[in-house]
Amino acid sequence: VNSRQLPELAVLGGTGHLGHALARRWVLNGYSVIIGSRDATRAAEAALALGQAPGARVRGATNIEAARAANIVVVTVPFASQESILTEVRETARGKLVVDTTVPLIPPKVMRVQLPEEGSAALRAQRILGRGVTVVAAFHNVAAHLLARDGTVDCDVLVFGEKKDDRERVVDLARDAQLRGVHGGSLANSAAAEALTSVLIFVNKHYGSMGAGLRITGLPDAKSSPVLVA
Ligand SMILES: NC(=O)c1ccc[n+]([C@@H]2O[C@H](COP(=O)([O-])OP(=O)(O)OC[C@H]3O[C@@H](n4cnc5c(N)ncnc54)[C@H](OP(=O)(O)O)[C@@H]3O)[C@@H](O)[C@H]2O)c1
């Protein structure tokens, strides 16, 4: 664990598959992380599990407390809960960066693309949060169970947001989770990555694979390689 000056992160729904795996990587890379949950006890337990490394800075809190305390708020809850959690943290997230990971999967047909009426879950997040909150969408195509292991994951992370500098902050977060973040354009474009998750689930079923992923080819390496955790 290193001691760079890094933003404090809240991971709402950080007790779950994706949030917990991302939080673990960020904690190992020196970030201070607050695990958010509807239940503070569950959050504390999840934080305890991540706090074993020497110097690890991680604690648990309710989602709203986590969002209030952090500089960057990462949202990792199921699509069905996206609206309620974003509505809950809307005021506390004002002026902050919210990283939305929501894929609009509607069970039982998770292998079928079902985008929301706004066009993408990312645009839906921005509608719910309002103009006072900066939304960047990412991490739609990375399998949580692969992320939960050590080492690199054979998958790129497409990053969507209206401004380059905001996307860059999330490319940095991806890098610090040992993933290559790739600028993908506006929040409307997030529809493409969100839709691809249903395709990847179908691919996994068809081929009996567990972790089909996405790679963007043809990029110059120097600007796009993740920095590996020391
Ligand atoms: N799993 C993946 O591989 C993966 C990959 C890419 C993107 N995603 C996306 O990431 C998001 C999270 O996926 P996941 O698989 O990590 O989900 P998950 O494990 O099923 O749930 C994550 C957390 O969400 C919270 N939650 C559940 N229902 C809620 C509700 N009604 N209101 C508020 N919070 C609720 C729970 O935390 P508490 O009970 O502690 O509150 C839960 O631990 C989804 O939108 C998914 O599409 C997932």
PDBQT file of the ligand as one rigid body, heavy atoms in Angstrom, charges set to zero:
ROOT
HETATM    1  N1  LIG A 301     -21.105  -8.446 -11.345  1.00  0.00    +0.000 N 
HETATM    2  C1  LIG A 301     -20.429  -8.094 -12.429  1.00  0.00    +0.000 C 
HETATM    3  O1  LIG A 301     -19.592  -8.873 -12.954  1.00  0.00    +0.000 OA
HETATM    4  C2  LIG A 301     -20.655  -6.747 -13.051  1.00  0.00    +0.000 A 
HETATM    5  C3  LIG A 301     -19.804  -6.345 -14.084  1.00  0.00    +0.000 A 
HETATM    6  C4  LIG A 301     -19.986  -5.088 -14.652  1.00  0.00    +0.000 A 
HETATM    7  C5  LIG A 301     -21.016  -4.271 -14.218  1.00  0.00    +0.000 A 
HETATM    8  N2  LIG A 301     -21.841  -4.704 -13.223  1.00  0.00    +0.000 N 
HETATM    9  C6  LIG A 301     -22.900  -3.809 -12.778  1.00  0.00    +0.000 C 
HETATM   10  O2  LIG A 301     -22.555  -3.360 -11.479  1.00  0.00    +0.000 OA
HETATM   11  C7  LIG A 301     -23.717  -3.228 -10.685  1.00  0.00    +0.000 C 
HETATM   12  C8  LIG A 301     -23.538  -4.109  -9.453  1.00  0.00    +0.000 C 
HETATM   13  O3  LIG A 301     -23.479  -5.465  -9.853  1.00  0.00    +0.000 OA
HETATM   14  P1  LIG A 301     -23.181  -6.607  -8.784  1.00  0.00    +0.000 P 
HETATM   15  O4  LIG A 301     -23.135  -7.887  -9.529  1.00  0.00    +0.000 OA
HETATM   16  O5  LIG A 301     -22.031  -6.202  -7.943  1.00  0.00    +0.000 OA
HETATM   17  O6  LIG A 301     -24.526  -6.545  -7.920  1.00  0.00    +0.000 OA
HETATM   18  P2  LIG A 301     -24.890  -7.280  -6.561  1.00  0.00    +0.000 P 
HETATM   19  O7  LIG A 301     -23.692  -7.940  -5.978  1.00  0.00    +0.000 OA
HETATM   20  O8  LIG A 301     -26.098  -8.110  -6.802  1.00  0.00    +0.000 OA
HETATM   21  O9  LIG A 301     -25.361  -6.062  -5.658  1.00  0.00    +0.000 OA
HETATM   22  C9  LIG A 301     -24.484  -5.050  -5.257  1.00  0.00    +0.000 C 
HETATM   23  C10 LIG A 301     -24.993  -4.415  -3.996  1.00  0.00    +0.000 C 
HETATM   24  O10 LIG A 301     -26.122  -3.614  -4.278  1.00  0.00    +0.000 OA
HETATM   25  C11 LIG A 301     -26.832  -3.412  -3.076  1.00  0.00    +0.000 C 
HETATM   26  N3  LIG A 301     -28.263  -3.470  -3.341  1.00  0.00    +0.000 N 
HETATM   27  C12 LIG A 301     -28.988  -4.531  -3.740  1.00  0.00    +0.000 A 
HETATM   28  N4  LIG A 301     -30.283  -4.188  -3.852  1.00  0.00    +0.000 NA
HETATM   29  C13 LIG A 301     -30.359  -2.904  -3.505  1.00  0.00    +0.000 A 
HETATM   30  C14 LIG A 301     -31.441  -1.975  -3.388  1.00  0.00    +0.000 A 
HETATM   31  N5  LIG A 301     -32.706  -2.336  -3.664  1.00  0.00    +0.000 N 
HETATM   32  N6  LIG A 301     -31.153  -0.703  -3.013  1.00  0.00    +0.000 NA
HETATM   33  C15 LIG A 301     -29.888  -0.337  -2.723  1.00  0.00    +0.000 A 
HETATM   34  N7  LIG A 301     -28.842  -1.182  -2.796  1.00  0.00    +0.000 NA
HETATM   35  C16 LIG A 301     -29.084  -2.432  -3.187  1.00  0.00    +0.000 A 
HETATM   36  C17 LIG A 301     -26.423  -4.531  -2.125  1.00  0.00    +0.000 C 
HETATM   37  O11 LIG A 301     -25.730  -3.933  -1.036  1.00  0.00    +0.000 OA
HETATM   38  P3  LIG A 301     -26.358  -3.857   0.447  1.00  0.00    +0.000 P 
HETATM   39  O12 LIG A 301     -27.309  -5.024   0.587  1.00  0.00    +0.000 OA
HETATM   40  O13 LIG A 301     -25.155  -4.003   1.313  1.00  0.00    +0.000 OA
HETATM   41  O14 LIG A 301     -27.000  -2.541   0.538  1.00  0.00    +0.000 OA
HETATM   42  C18 LIG A 301     -25.488  -5.375  -2.942  1.00  0.00    +0.000 C 
HETATM   43  O15 LIG A 301     -24.417  -5.906  -2.198  1.00  0.00    +0.000 OA
HETATM   44  C19 LIG A 301     -24.898  -3.644 -11.557  1.00  0.00    +0.000 C 
HETATM   45  O16 LIG A 301     -25.526  -2.531 -12.099  1.00  0.00    +0.000 OA
HETATM   46  C20 LIG A 301     -24.236  -4.482 -12.633  1.00  0.00    +0.000 C 
HETATM   47  O17 LIG A 301     -24.959  -4.475 -13.835  1.00  0.00    +0.000 OA
HETATM   48  C21 LIG A 301     -21.669  -5.907 -12.628  1.00  0.00    +0.000 A 
ENDROOT
TORSDOF 0
